[in-house]
Amino acid sequence: MRQDYKEIATTVVNDPTNYKVCMVCGAIVDKASPTCPDCLAYRFDSSPGYVTDRAVDMAAKPQNAVSHHDTLE
Ligand SMILES: [Zn+2]
């Protein structure tokens, strides 16, 4: 399991110029990384405003991949 999204988001929001957003899967990637570690894409949007938006969005939506024990009614 990777770092908590909220933790990452806080770091990103504080310093968005060090990050970029993958245009394929939407992952936030370190600017030093040549390709996306998730999908290996190499197209990014590095505008700080967009990176910040994406980080906030990511922190606001909890991951739903872990637990499926809650039954739908
Ligand atoms: Zn990606």
N, CA, C, O and the ligand as a Tripos MOL2 file, in Angstrom:
@<TRIPOS>MOLECULE
protein
  293   291    74     0     0
PROTEIN
NO_CHARGES

@<TRIPOS>ATOM
      1 N           0.8520   -1.2010    0.0000 N.3       1 MET1
      2 CA          0.0000    0.0000    0.0000 C.3       1 MET1
      3 C           0.8840    1.2470    0.0000 C.2       1 MET1
      4 O           1.8790    1.3290    0.7200 O.2       1 MET1
      5 N           0.5020    2.1810   -0.8040 N.am      2 ARG2
      6 CA          1.2970    3.3960   -0.8790 C.3       2 ARG2
      7 C           0.9080    4.3680    0.2220 C.2       2 ARG2
      8 O           0.0170    4.0980    1.0280 O.2       2 ARG2
      9 N           1.5850    5.4890    0.2410 N.am      3 GLN3
     10 CA          1.2960    6.5330    1.2180 C.3       3 GLN3
     11 C          -0.1640    6.9260    1.1720 C.2       3 GLN3
     12 O          -0.8430    6.7960    0.1530 O.2       3 GLN3
     13 N          -0.6160    7.4060    2.2980 N.am      4 ASP4
     14 CA         -1.9750    7.9060    2.3730 C.3       4 ASP4
     15 C          -2.1690    9.0610    1.3880 C.2       4 ASP4
     16 O          -1.3290    9.9540    1.2860 O.2       4 ASP4
     17 N          -3.2910    9.0260    0.6670 N.am      5 TYR5
     18 CA         -3.5390   10.0560   -0.3420 C.3       5 TYR5
     19 C          -3.5890   11.4540    0.2490 C.2       5 TYR5
     20 O          -3.1420   12.4200   -0.3690 O.2       5 TYR5
     21 N          -4.1360   11.5500    1.4490 N.am      6 LYS6
     22 CA         -4.2460   12.8810    2.0450 C.3       6 LYS6
     23 C          -2.8720   13.4520    2.3610 C.2       6 LYS6
     24 O          -2.6280   14.6510    2.2300 O.2       6 LYS6
     25 N          -1.9920   12.5710    2.7750 N.am      7 GLU7
     26 CA         -0.6270   12.9810    3.0660 C.3       7 GLU7
     27 C           0.0510   13.4670    1.7900 C.2       7 GLU7
     28 O           0.6990   14.5130    1.7820 O.2       7 GLU7
     29 N          -0.1000   12.7190    0.7350 N.am      8 ILE8
     30 CA          0.4770   13.1050   -0.5510 C.3       8 ILE8
     31 C          -0.1300   14.4240   -1.0090 C.2       8 ILE8
     32 O           0.5760   15.3320   -1.4470 O.2       8 ILE8
     33 N          -1.4380   14.5100   -0.9000 N.am      9 ALA9
     34 CA         -2.1300   15.7150   -1.3540 C.3       9 ALA9
     35 C          -1.6190   16.9560   -0.6420 C.2       9 ALA9
     36 O          -1.4120   17.9970   -1.2650 O.2       9 ALA9
     37 N          -1.4170   16.8440    0.6620 N.am     10 THR10
     38 CA         -0.9150   17.9880    1.4200 C.3      10 THR10
     39 C           0.4510   18.4140    0.9080 C.2      10 THR10
     40 O           0.7130   19.6010    0.7150 O.2      10 THR10
     41 N           1.3070   17.4450    0.6950 N.am     11 THR11
     42 CA          2.6400   17.7380    0.1770 C.3      11 THR11
     43 C           2.5490   18.4170   -1.1810 C.2      11 THR11
     44 O           3.2470   19.3950   -1.4510 O.2      11 THR11
     45 N           1.6820   17.8860   -2.0280 N.am     12 VAL12
     46 CA          1.5410   18.4020   -3.3890 C.3      12 VAL12
     47 C           0.9860   19.8260   -3.3810 C.2      12 VAL12
     48 O           1.4780   20.6960   -4.1000 O.2      12 VAL12
     49 N          -0.0330   20.0520   -2.5690 N.am     13 VAL13
     50 CA         -0.6580   21.3700   -2.5110 C.3      13 VAL13
     51 C           0.3260   22.4260   -2.0070 C.2      13 VAL13
     52 O           0.3050   23.5780   -2.4400 O.2      13 VAL13
     53 N           1.1840   22.0010   -1.0860 N.am     14 ASN14
     54 CA          2.1750   22.9390   -0.5600 C.3      14 ASN14
     55 C           3.2600   23.2750   -1.5710 C.2      14 ASN14
     56 O           3.8910   24.3280   -1.4840 O.2      14 ASN14
     57 N           3.4760   22.3960   -2.5140 N.am     15 ASP15
     58 CA          4.5420   22.6260   -3.4730 C.3      15 ASP15
     59 C           4.2020   22.0180   -4.8430 C.2      15 ASP15
     60 O           4.8720   21.0940   -5.3030 O.2      15 ASP15
     61 N           3.1590   22.5460   -5.4840 N.am     16 PRO16
     62 CA          2.6730   21.9370   -6.7180 C.3      16 PRO16
     63 C           3.6690   21.9890   -7.8660 C.2      16 PRO16
     64 O           3.5500   21.2120   -8.8140 O.2      16 PRO16
     65 N           4.6390   22.8760   -7.8050 N.am     17 THR17
     66 CA          5.5730   22.9840   -8.9280 C.3      17 THR17
     67 C           6.5240   21.7980   -9.0170 C.2      17 THR17
     68 O           7.2220   21.6250  -10.0170 O.2      17 THR17
     69 N           6.5480   20.9850   -7.9690 N.am     18 ASN18
     70 CA          7.4080   19.8000   -8.0100 C.3      18 ASN18
     71 C           6.6970   18.5780   -8.5720 C.2      18 ASN18
     72 O           7.2680   17.4900   -8.6420 O.2      18 ASN18
     73 N           5.4370   18.7730   -8.9730 N.am     19 TYR19
     74 CA          4.6570   17.6250   -9.4240 C.3      19 TYR19
     75 C           3.9840   17.8890  -10.7630 C.2      19 TYR19
     76 O           3.9310   19.0220  -11.2410 O.2      19 TYR19
     77 N           3.4740   16.8210  -11.3530 N.am     20 LYS20
     78 CA          2.7190   16.9120  -12.5930 C.3      20 LYS20
     79 C           1.6530   15.8250  -12.5680 C.2      20 LYS20
     80 O           1.7430   14.8560  -11.8140 O.2      20 LYS20
     81 N           0.6420   16.0120  -13.4120 N.am     21 VAL21
     82 CA         -0.4560   15.0540  -13.4180 C.3      21 VAL21
     83 C          -0.4080   14.2440  -14.7090 C.2      21 VAL21
     84 O          -0.3050   14.7990  -15.8030 O.2      21 VAL21
     85 N          -0.4840   12.9390  -14.5650 N.am     22 CYS22
     86 CA         -0.5070   12.0580  -15.7350 C.3      22 CYS22
     87 C          -1.7960   12.2990  -16.5150 C.2      22 CYS22
     88 O          -2.8860   12.2770  -15.9440 O.2      22 CYS22
     89 N          -1.6670   12.5250  -17.8100 N.am     23 MET23
     90 CA         -2.8510   12.8210  -18.6070 C.3      23 MET23
     91 C          -3.6050   11.5620  -19.0110 C.2      23 MET23
     92 O          -4.6980   11.6420  -19.5730 O.2      23 MET23
     93 N          -3.0360   10.4230  -18.7320 N.am     24 VAL24
     94 CA         -3.7010    9.1640  -19.0750 C.3      24 VAL24
     95 C          -4.5040    8.6200  -17.8970 C.2      24 VAL24
     96 O          -5.6870    8.3120  -18.0410 O.2      24 VAL24
     97 N          -3.8600    8.4980  -16.7220 N.am     25 CYS25
     98 CA         -4.5660    7.8860  -15.5970 C.3      25 CYS25
     99 C          -4.8610    8.8700  -14.4680 C.2      25 CYS25
    100 O          -5.5580    8.5250  -13.5140 O.2      25 CYS25
    101 N          -4.3300   10.1110  -14.5700 N.am     26 GLY26
    102 CA         -4.6360   11.1130  -13.5560 C.3      26 GLY26
    103 C          -3.7890   11.0260  -12.3050 C.2      26 GLY26
    104 O          -4.0440   11.7450  -11.3390 O.2      26 GLY26
    105 N          -2.8000   10.1730  -12.3030 N.am     27 ALA27
    106 CA         -1.9410   10.0570  -11.1350 C.3      27 ALA27
    107 C          -1.0750   11.3030  -10.9960 C.2      27 ALA27
    108 O          -0.7070   11.9340  -11.9860 O.2      27 ALA27
    109 N          -0.7550   11.6460   -9.7470 N.am     28 ILE28
    110 CA          0.1710   12.7440   -9.5070 C.3      28 ILE28
    111 C           1.5710   12.1570   -9.4110 C.2      28 ILE28
    112 O           1.8340   11.2470   -8.6250 O.2      28 ILE28
    113 N           2.4560   12.7030  -10.2290 N.am     29 VAL29
    114 CA          3.7820   12.1180  -10.3870 C.3      29 VAL29
    115 C           4.8360   13.1640  -10.0510 C.2      29 VAL29
    116 O           4.6700   14.3480  -10.3450 O.2      29 VAL29
    117 N           5.9060   12.7190   -9.4400 N.am     30 ASP30
    118 CA          7.0330   13.5990   -9.1810 C.3      30 ASP30
    119 C           7.5640   14.1470  -10.5030 C.2      30 ASP30
    120 O           7.6920   13.4150  -11.4840 O.2      30 ASP30
    121 N           7.8680   15.4360  -10.5160 N.am     31 LYS31
    122 CA          8.2770   16.0540  -11.7670 C.3      31 LYS31
    123 C           9.5630   15.4550  -12.3260 C.2      31 LYS31
    124 O           9.8050   15.5150  -13.5320 O.2      31 LYS31
    125 N          10.3720   14.8890  -11.4690 N.am     32 ALA32
    126 CA         11.6330   14.3110  -11.9120 C.3      32 ALA32
    127 C          11.4390   12.9830  -12.6370 C.2      32 ALA32
    128 O          12.3490   12.4880  -13.3030 O.2      32 ALA32
    129 N          10.2480   12.4140  -12.5000 N.am     33 SER33
    130 CA          9.9900   11.1180  -13.1000 C.3      33 SER33
    131 C           9.6600   11.2590  -14.5840 C.2      33 SER33
    132 O           8.7400   12.0010  -14.9290 O.2      33 SER33
    133 N          10.3730   10.5790  -15.4620 N.am     34 PRO34
    134 CA         10.1330   10.7320  -16.9080 C.3      34 PRO34
    135 C           8.8330   10.0940  -17.3810 C.2      34 PRO34
    136 O           8.2360   10.5560  -18.3540 O.2      34 PRO34
    137 N           8.3950    9.0560  -16.7150 N.am     35 THR35
    138 CA          7.1470    8.4070  -17.1000 C.3      35 THR35
    139 C           6.2840    8.1660  -15.8690 C.2      35 THR35
    140 O           6.7730    8.1880  -14.7400 O.2      35 THR35
    141 N           5.0020    7.9360  -16.0990 N.am     36 CYS36
    142 CA          4.0870    7.6470  -15.0050 C.3      36 CYS36
    143 C           4.3930    6.2620  -14.4330 C.2      36 CYS36
    144 O           4.4340    5.2830  -15.1790 O.2      36 CYS36
    145 N           4.6070    6.1670  -13.1120 N.am     37 PRO37
    146 CA          4.8860    4.8560  -12.5170 C.3      37 PRO37
    147 C           3.6830    3.9170  -12.5630 C.2      37 PRO37
    148 O           3.8460    2.7000  -12.4640 O.2      37 PRO37
    149 N           2.4820    4.4630  -12.7120 N.am     38 ASP38
    150 CA          1.2800    3.6350  -12.7380 C.3      38 ASP38
    151 C           0.9920    3.0660  -14.1210 C.2      38 ASP38
    152 O           0.7270    1.8710  -14.2540 O.2      38 ASP38
    153 N           1.0420    3.9020  -15.1460 N.am     39 CYS39
    154 CA          0.6190    3.4350  -16.4680 C.3      39 CYS39
    155 C           1.6920    3.6110  -17.5300 C.2      39 CYS39
    156 O           1.4670    3.2940  -18.6980 O.2      39 CYS39
    157 N           2.8640    4.1180  -17.1340 N.am     40 LEU40
    158 CA          4.0060    4.2710  -18.0350 C.3      40 LEU40
    159 C           3.7770    5.2820  -19.1560 C.2      40 LEU40
    160 O           4.4940    5.2840  -20.1560 O.2      40 LEU40
    161 N           2.7720    6.1400  -18.9800 N.am     41 ALA41
    162 CA          2.5610    7.1880  -19.9660 C.3      41 ALA41
    163 C           3.6120    8.2830  -19.7810 C.2      41 ALA41
    164 O           4.2520    8.3750  -18.7330 O.2      41 ALA41
    165 N           3.7750    9.1000  -20.8020 N.am     42 TYR42
    166 CA          4.7630   10.1700  -20.6830 C.3      42 TYR42
    167 C           4.1620   11.5280  -21.0140 C.2      42 TYR42
    168 O           4.8810   12.4870  -21.2950 O.2      42 TYR42
    169 N           2.8310   11.5980  -20.9790 N.am     43 ARG43
    170 CA          2.1860   12.8810  -21.2030 C.3      43 ARG43
    171 C           1.6600   13.4050  -19.8750 C.2      43 ARG43
    172 O           0.9310   12.7130  -19.1650 O.2      43 ARG43
    173 N           2.0390   14.6330  -19.5510 N.am     44 PHE44
    174 CA          1.6760   15.1910  -18.2540 C.3      44 PHE44
    175 C           1.1840   16.6200  -18.3900 C.2      44 PHE44
    176 O           1.5380   17.3290  -19.3320 O.2      44 PHE44
    177 N           0.3640   17.0310  -17.4370 N.am     45 ASP45
    178 CA          0.0020   18.4340  -17.2970 C.3      45 ASP45
    179 C           0.6880   18.9250  -16.0310 C.2      45 ASP45
    180 O           0.4040   18.4440  -14.9340 O.2      45 ASP45
    181 N           1.5800   19.8730  -16.1870 N.am     46 SER46
    182 CA          2.3500   20.3170  -15.0190 C.3      46 SER46
    183 C           1.9680   21.7120  -14.5460 C.2      46 SER46
    184 O           2.7040   22.3250  -13.7730 O.2      46 SER46
    185 N           0.8130   22.2240  -15.0060 N.am     47 SER47
    186 CA          0.4230   23.5420  -14.5010 C.3      47 SER47
    187 C           0.0390   23.4270  -13.0300 C.2      47 SER47
    188 O          -0.7730   22.5780  -12.6630 O.2      47 SER47
    189 N           0.6270   24.2880  -12.1770 N.am     48 PRO48
    190 CA          0.4230   24.1790  -10.7230 C.3      48 PRO48
    191 C          -1.0410   24.1870  -10.3180 C.2      48 PRO48
    192 O          -1.4280   23.4820   -9.3860 O.2      48 PRO48
    193 N          -1.8540   24.9690  -11.0000 N.am     49 GLY49
    194 CA         -3.2730   25.0290  -10.6630 C.3      49 GLY49
    195 C          -3.9570   23.6880  -10.8600 C.2      49 GLY49
    196 O          -4.7690   23.2650  -10.0380 O.2      49 GLY49
    197 N          -3.6260   23.0350  -11.9430 N.am     50 TYR50
    198 CA         -4.2270   21.7470  -12.2470 C.3      50 TYR50
    199 C          -3.7390   20.6710  -11.2860 C.2      50 TYR50
    200 O          -4.5090   19.8210  -10.8380 O.2      50 TYR50
    201 N          -2.4560   20.7210  -10.9810 N.am     51 VAL51
    202 CA         -1.8730   19.7590  -10.0430 C.3      51 VAL51
    203 C          -2.5440   19.8960   -8.6690 C.2      51 VAL51
    204 O          -2.8750   18.9020   -8.0220 O.2      51 VAL51
    205 N          -2.7360   21.1480   -8.2420 N.am     52 THR52
    206 CA         -3.3830   21.3940   -6.9520 C.3      52 THR52
    207 C          -4.8100   20.8700   -6.9430 C.2      52 THR52
    208 O          -5.2290   20.1870   -6.0090 O.2      52 THR52
    209 N          -5.5520   21.2000   -7.9960 N.am     53 ASP53
    210 CA         -6.9420   20.7180   -8.1120 C.3      53 ASP53
    211 C          -7.0080   19.2040   -8.0010 C.2      53 ASP53
    212 O          -7.8440   18.6490   -7.2880 O.2      53 ASP53
    213 N          -6.1380   18.5750   -8.6990 N.am     54 ARG54
    214 CA         -6.1110   17.1170   -8.7660 C.3      54 ARG54
    215 C          -5.7890   16.5110   -7.3920 C.2      54 ARG54
    216 O          -6.3700   15.5010   -6.9930 O.2      54 ARG54
    217 N          -4.8500   17.1510   -6.6780 N.am     55 ALA55
    218 CA         -4.4610   16.6730   -5.3470 C.3      55 ALA55
    219 C          -5.6280   16.7920   -4.3720 C.2      55 ALA55
    220 O          -5.8960   15.8740   -3.5960 O.2      55 ALA55
    221 N          -6.3110   17.9160   -4.4190 N.am     56 VAL56
    222 CA         -7.4520   18.1350   -3.5320 C.3      56 VAL56
    223 C          -8.5600   17.1260   -3.8470 C.2      56 VAL56
    224 O          -9.1790   16.5570   -2.9480 O.2      56 VAL56
    225 N          -8.7870   16.9240   -5.1170 N.am     57 ASP57
    226 CA         -9.7930   15.9850   -5.5760 C.3      57 ASP57
    227 C          -9.4850   14.5680   -5.0970 C.2      57 ASP57
    228 O         -10.3700   13.8380   -4.6490 O.2      57 ASP57
    229 N          -8.2390   14.2080   -5.2010 N.am     58 MET58
    230 CA         -7.7920   12.8770   -4.8210 C.3      58 MET58
    231 C          -7.9750   12.6480   -3.3190 C.2      58 MET58
    232 O          -8.3890   11.5710   -2.8910 O.2      58 MET58
    233 N          -7.6600   13.6790   -2.5270 N.am     59 ALA59
    234 CA         -7.7780   13.5560   -1.0770 C.3      59 ALA59
    235 C          -9.2330   13.4900   -0.6380 C.2      59 ALA59
    236 O          -9.5570   12.8880    0.3860 O.2      59 ALA59
    237 N         -10.1070   14.1160   -1.4230 N.am     60 ALA60
    238 CA        -11.5210   14.1780   -1.0600 C.3      60 ALA60
    239 C         -12.2470   12.8660   -1.3230 C.2      60 ALA60
    240 O         -13.2680   12.5770   -0.6990 O.2      60 ALA60
    241 N         -11.7180   12.0770   -2.2450 N.am     61 LYS61
    242 CA        -12.3890   10.8230   -2.5850 C.3      61 LYS61
    243 C         -11.6390    9.6400   -2.0120 C.2      61 LYS61
    244 O         -10.5490    9.3140   -2.4820 O.2      61 LYS61
    245 N         -12.1960    8.9990   -1.0150 N.am     62 PRO62
    246 CA        -11.5090    7.8400   -0.4420 C.3      62 PRO62
    247 C         -11.4260    6.7030   -1.4510 C.2      62 PRO62
    248 O         -12.3120    6.5120   -2.2830 O.2      62 PRO62
    249 N         -10.3720    5.9830   -1.3530 N.am     63 GLN63
    250 CA        -10.2010    4.8370   -2.2310 C.3      63 GLN63
    251 C         -11.2880    3.8080   -1.9710 C.2      63 GLN63
    252 O         -11.6510    3.5770   -0.8180 O.2      63 GLN63
    253 N         -11.8000    3.2020   -2.9900 N.am     64 ASN64
    254 CA        -12.8510    2.2110   -2.7760 C.3      64 ASN64
    255 C         -12.4050    0.8140   -3.1790 C.2      64 ASN64
    256 O         -13.2250   -0.0860   -3.3660 O.2      64 ASN64
    257 N         -11.0970    0.6460   -3.3090 N.am     65 ALA65
    258 CA        -10.5920   -0.6340   -3.8120 C.3      65 ALA65
    259 C         -10.3790   -1.6590   -2.7100 C.2      65 ALA65
    260 O         -10.2580   -2.8500   -2.9970 O.2      65 ALA65
    261 N         -10.3310   -1.2280   -1.4660 N.am     66 VAL66
    262 CA         -9.9070   -2.1460   -0.4160 C.3      66 VAL66
    263 C         -11.0620   -2.9790    0.1370 C.2      66 VAL66
    264 O         -10.9870   -4.2070    0.1600 O.2      66 VAL66
    265 N         -12.1040   -2.3290    0.5710 N.am     67 SER67
    266 CA        -13.1600   -3.0530    1.2610 C.3      67 SER67
    267 C         -14.4700   -3.0650    0.4850 C.2      67 SER67
    268 O         -14.9610   -2.0220    0.0540 O.2      67 SER67
    269 N         -15.0080   -4.2200    0.3200 N.am     68 HIS68
    270 CA        -16.2980   -4.3450   -0.3340 C.3      68 HIS68
    271 C         -17.2870   -5.0540    0.5780 C.2      68 HIS68
    272 O         -18.2390   -5.6870    0.1220 O.2      68 HIS68
    273 N         -17.0380   -4.9350    1.8640 N.am     69 HIS69
    274 CA        -17.8810   -5.6580    2.8140 C.3      69 HIS69
    275 C         -19.2480   -5.0040    3.0430 C.2      69 HIS69
    276 O         -20.2060   -5.6640    3.4440 O.2      69 HIS69
    277 N         -19.3170   -3.7070    2.7830 N.am     70 ASP70
    278 CA        -20.6150   -3.0560    2.9400 C.3      70 ASP70
    279 C         -21.5470   -3.5040    1.8240 C.2      70 ASP70
    280 O         -21.2220   -3.3740    0.6440 O.2      70 ASP70
    281 N         -22.6770   -4.0170    2.1930 N.am     71 THR71
    282 CA        -23.5970   -4.4740    1.1650 C.3      71 THR71
    283 C         -24.5040   -3.3310    0.7080 C.2      71 THR71
    284 O         -24.9130   -2.4790    1.4970 O.2      71 THR71
    285 N         -24.7950   -3.3440   -0.5620 N.am     72 LEU72
    286 CA        -25.7120   -2.3320   -1.0830 C.3      72 LEU72
    287 C         -27.1340   -2.6940   -0.7400 C.2      72 LEU72
    288 O         -27.5150   -3.8640   -0.7580 O.2      72 LEU72
    289 N         -27.9110   -1.6880   -0.4290 N.am     73 GLU73
    290 CA        -29.2990   -1.9800   -0.0540 C.3      73 GLU73
    291 C         -30.2390   -1.7680   -1.2040 C.2      73 GLU73
    292 O         -31.4450   -1.9680   -1.0600 O.2      73 GLU73
    293 ZN         -0.5080    7.3890  -15.5670 Zn       74 ZN74
@<TRIPOS>BOND
     1     1     2 1
     2     2     3 1
     3     3     4 2
     4     3     5 am
     5     5     6 1
     6     6     7 1
     7     7     8 2
     8     7     9 am
     9     9    10 1
    10    10    11 1
    11    11    12 2
    12    11    13 am
    13    13    14 1
    14    14    15 1
    15    15    16 2
    16    15    17 am
    17    17    18 1
    18    18    19 1
    19    19    20 2
    20    19    21 am
    21    21    22 1
    22    22    23 1
    23    23    24 2
    24    23    25 am
    25    25    26 1
    26    26    27 1
    27    27    28 2
    28    27    29 am
    29    29    30 1
    30    30    31 1
    31    31    32 2
    32    31    33 am
    33    33    34 1
    34    34    35 1
    35    35    36 2
    36    35    37 am
    37    37    38 1
    38    38    39 1
    39    39    40 2
    40    39    41 am
    41    41    42 1
    42    42    43 1
    43    43    44 2
    44    43    45 am
    45    45    46 1
    46    46    47 1
    47    47    48 2
    48    47    49 am
    49    49    50 1
    50    50    51 1
    51    51    52 2
    52    51    53 am
    53    53    54 1
    54    54    55 1
    55    55    56 2
    56    55    57 am
    57    57    58 1
    58    58    59 1
    59    59    60 2
    60    59    61 am
    61    61    62 1
    62    62    63 1
    63    63    64 2
    64    63    65 am
    65    65    66 1
    66    66    67 1
    67    67    68 2
    68    67    69 am
    69    69    70 1
    70    70    71 1
    71    71    72 2
    72    71    73 am
    73    73    74 1
    74    74    75 1
    75    75    76 2
    76    75    77 am
    77    77    78 1
    78    78    79 1
    79    79    80 2
    80    79    81 am
    81    81    82 1
    82    82    83 1
    83    83    84 2
    84    83    85 am
    85    85    86 1
    86    86    87 1
    87    87    88 2
    88    87    89 am
    89    89    90 1
    90    90    91 1
    91    91    92 2
    92    91    93 am
    93    93    94 1
    94    94    95 1
    95    95    96 2
    96    95    97 am
    97    97    98 1
    98    98    99 1
    99    99   100 2
   100    99   101 am
   101   101   102 1
   102   102   103 1
   103   103   104 2
   104   103   105 am
   105   105   106 1
   106   106   107 1
   107   107   108 2
   108   107   109 am
   109   109   110 1
   110   110   111 1
   111   111   112 2
   112   111   113 am
   113   113   114 1
   114   114   115 1
   115   115   116 2
   116   115   117 am
   117   117   118 1
   118   118   119 1
   119   119   120 2
   120   119   121 am
   121   121   122 1
   122   122   123 1
   123   123   124 2
   124   123   125 am
   125   125   126 1
   126   126   127 1
   127   127   128 2
   128   127   129 am
   129   129   130 1
   130   130   131 1
   131   131   132 2
   132   131   133 am
   133   133   134 1
   134   134   135 1
   135   135   136 2
   136   135   137 am
   137   137   138 1
   138   138   139 1
   139   139   140 2
   140   139   141 am
   141   141   142 1
   142   142   143 1
   143   143   144 2
   144   143   145 am
   145   145   146 1
   146   146   147 1
   147   147   148 2
   148   147   149 am
   149   149   150 1
   150   150   151 1
   151   151   152 2
   152   151   153 am
   153   153   154 1
   154   154   155 1
   155   155   156 2
   156   155   157 am
   157   157   158 1
   158   158   159 1
   159   159   160 2
   160   159   161 am
   161   161   162 1
   162   162   163 1
   163   163   164 2
   164   163   165 am
   165   165   166 1
   166   166   167 1
   167   167   168 2
   168   167   169 am
   169   169   170 1
   170   170   171 1
   171   171   172 2
   172   171   173 am
   173   173   174 1
   174   174   175 1
   175   175   176 2
   176   175   177 am
   177   177   178 1
   178   178   179 1
   179   179   180 2
   180   179   181 am
   181   181   182 1
   182   182   183 1
   183   183   184 2
   184   183   185 am
   185   185   186 1
   186   186   187 1
   187   187   188 2
   188   187   189 am
   189   189   190 1
   190   190   191 1
   191   191   192 2
   192   191   193 am
   193   193   194 1
   194   194   195 1
   195   195   196 2
   196   195   197 am
   197   197   198 1
   198   198   199 1
   199   199   200 2
   200   199   201 am
   201   201   202 1
   202   202   203 1
   203   203   204 2
   204   203   205 am
   205   205   206 1
   206   206   207 1
   207   207   208 2
   208   207   209 am
   209   209   210 1
   210   210   211 1
   211   211   212 2
   212   211   213 am
   213   213   214 1
   214   214   215 1
   215   215   216 2
   216   215   217 am
   217   217   218 1
   218   218   219 1
   219   219   220 2
   220   219   221 am
   221   221   222 1
   222   222   223 1
   223   223   224 2
   224   223   225 am
   225   225   226 1
   226   226   227 1
   227   227   228 2
   228   227   229 am
   229   229   230 1
   230   230   231 1
   231   231   232 2
   232   231   233 am
   233   233   234 1
   234   234   235 1
   235   235   236 2
   236   235   237 am
   237   237   238 1
   238   238   239 1
   239   239   240 2
   240   239   241 am
   241   241   242 1
   242   242   243 1
   243   243   244 2
   244   243   245 am
   245   245   246 1
   246   246   247 1
   247   247   248 2
   248   247   249 am
   249   249   250 1
   250   250   251 1
   251   251   252 2
   252   251   253 am
   253   253   254 1
   254   254   255 1
   255   255   256 2
   256   255   257 am
   257   257   258 1
   258   258   259 1
   259   259   260 2
   260   259   261 am
   261   261   262 1
   262   262   263 1
   263   263   264 2
   264   263   265 am
   265   265   266 1
   266   266   267 1
   267   267   268 2
   268   267   269 am
   269   269   270 1
   270   270   271 1
   271   271   272 2
   272   271   273 am
   273   273   274 1
   274   274   275 1
   275   275   276 2
   276   275   277 am
   277   277   278 1
   278   278   279 1
   279   279   280 2
   280   279   281 am
   281   281   282 1
   282   282   283 1
   283   283   284 2
   284   283   285 am
   285   285   286 1
   286   286   287 1
   287   287   288 2
   288   287   289 am
   289   289   290 1
   290   290   291 1
   291   291   292 2
@<TRIPOS>SUBSTRUCTURE
     1 MET1         2 RESIDUE 1 A MET
     2 ARG2         6 RESIDUE 1 A ARG
     3 GLN3        10 RESIDUE 1 A GLN
     4 ASP4        14 RESIDUE 1 A ASP
     5 TYR5        18 RESIDUE 1 A TYR
     6 LYS6        22 RESIDUE 1 A LYS
     7 GLU7        26 RESIDUE 1 A GLU
     8 ILE8        30 RESIDUE 1 A ILE
     9 ALA9        34 RESIDUE 1 A ALA
    10 THR10       38 RESIDUE 1 A THR
    11 THR11       42 RESIDUE 1 A THR
    12 VAL12       46 RESIDUE 1 A VAL
    13 VAL13       50 RESIDUE 1 A VAL
    14 ASN14       54 RESIDUE 1 A ASN
    15 ASP15       58 RESIDUE 1 A ASP
    16 PRO16       62 RESIDUE 1 A PRO
    17 THR17       66 RESIDUE 1 A THR
    18 ASN18       70 RESIDUE 1 A ASN
    19 TYR19       74 RESIDUE 1 A TYR
    20 LYS20       78 RESIDUE 1 A LYS
    21 VAL21       82 RESIDUE 1 A VAL
    22 CYS22       86 RESIDUE 1 A CYS
    23 MET23       90 RESIDUE 1 A MET
    24 VAL24       94 RESIDUE 1 A VAL
    25 CYS25       98 RESIDUE 1 A CYS
    26 GLY26      102 RESIDUE 1 A GLY
    27 ALA27      106 RESIDUE 1 A ALA
    28 ILE28      110 RESIDUE 1 A ILE
    29 VAL29      114 RESIDUE 1 A VAL
    30 ASP30      118 RESIDUE 1 A ASP
    31 LYS31      122 RESIDUE 1 A LYS
    32 ALA32      126 RESIDUE 1 A ALA
    33 SER33      130 RESIDUE 1 A SER
    34 PRO34      134 RESIDUE 1 A PRO
    35 THR35      138 RESIDUE 1 A THR
    36 CYS36      142 RESIDUE 1 A CYS
    37 PRO37      146 RESIDUE 1 A PRO
    38 ASP38      150 RESIDUE 1 A ASP
    39 CYS39      154 RESIDUE 1 A CYS
    40 LEU40      158 RESIDUE 1 A LEU
    41 ALA41      162 RESIDUE 1 A ALA
    42 TYR42      166 RESIDUE 1 A TYR
    43 ARG43      170 RESIDUE 1 A ARG
    44 PHE44      174 RESIDUE 1 A PHE
    45 ASP45      178 RESIDUE 1 A ASP
    46 SER46      182 RESIDUE 1 A SER
    47 SER47      186 RESIDUE 1 A SER
    48 PRO48      190 RESIDUE 1 A PRO
    49 GLY49      194 RESIDUE 1 A GLY
    50 TYR50      198 RESIDUE 1 A TYR
    51 VAL51      202 RESIDUE 1 A VAL
    52 THR52      206 RESIDUE 1 A THR
    53 ASP53      210 RESIDUE 1 A ASP
    54 ARG54      214 RESIDUE 1 A ARG
    55 ALA55      218 RESIDUE 1 A ALA
    56 VAL56      222 RESIDUE 1 A VAL
    57 ASP57      226 RESIDUE 1 A ASP
    58 MET58      230 RESIDUE 1 A MET
    59 ALA59      234 RESIDUE 1 A ALA
    60 ALA60      238 RESIDUE 1 A ALA
    61 LYS61      242 RESIDUE 1 A LYS
    62 PRO62      246 RESIDUE 1 A PRO
    63 GLN63      250 RESIDUE 1 A GLN
    64 ASN64      254 RESIDUE 1 A ASN
    65 ALA65      258 RESIDUE 1 A ALA
    66 VAL66      262 RESIDUE 1 A VAL
    67 SER67      266 RESIDUE 1 A SER
    68 HIS68      270 RESIDUE 1 A HIS
    69 HIS69      274 RESIDUE 1 A HIS
    70 ASP70      278 RESIDUE 1 A ASP
    71 THR71      282 RESIDUE 1 A THR
    72 LEU72      286 RESIDUE 1 A LEU
    73 GLU73      290 RESIDUE 1 A GLU
    74 ZN74       293 GROUP 0 **** ****
